[in-house]
Amino acid sequence: MAIALKVEPGKPFVYYSGSAWDEGVGGPCTRGEWDRYTLSAPVDFRVPTDRR
């Protein structure tokens, strides 16, 4: 998969990604389950203060 984006110099660039494996245990196994899982997750774009 390839993704092309326009990024502006001097401005932060942040991206989020996720994945699921159909043979995983206890997680989403189908596209529908993954969609429901991600849509129900809280969205928080704040910068973490605890950077380890």
N, C-alpha and C positions, 0 to 999 in steps of 0.2 A: 504494500500500500504506500502511496506517496501523497503528500499533502503540501500544497504551495500556499504560503501566506505572505501578506504584505506586512513587514515589520518596519517601524520607524526608529531610526537611530536616536539614542538618548531617551527613549521611552521604554518602560519595563515591558518585557514579553513573558507572559505566563501561559502555560498550557497544562491541561489535565488529561490524563488518559486512564483507561481501565481495561480489564480483560477478565474473561471467565473461561474455564475449561469444562467441557461437558462431562469429564470423568472426575471432576472435583467432588469432594465430600461436603455436603451441607450448604453449598452455595448455589447460585443460579446456574441452571444447565441449558436453558433454552433462551432464545432471543426475547421472548415475551417475559420470562422471569427476570432477565437482565434489565429490560426496560422498566419493569415495575420496581426492581431494586434501586436503580439509579434515580428514578423519579421520586422515590420515597425518601431518599437520603437528603439530609439538610445541606443547604448550600451556604458556604461561608468563605468569602473571598478576603477575609482579613489576613494580614501578614502575621504568621505565628510569632509570638514573643519568646517562646522557648526554643531556641535554635541550638540543637545538640550537635 
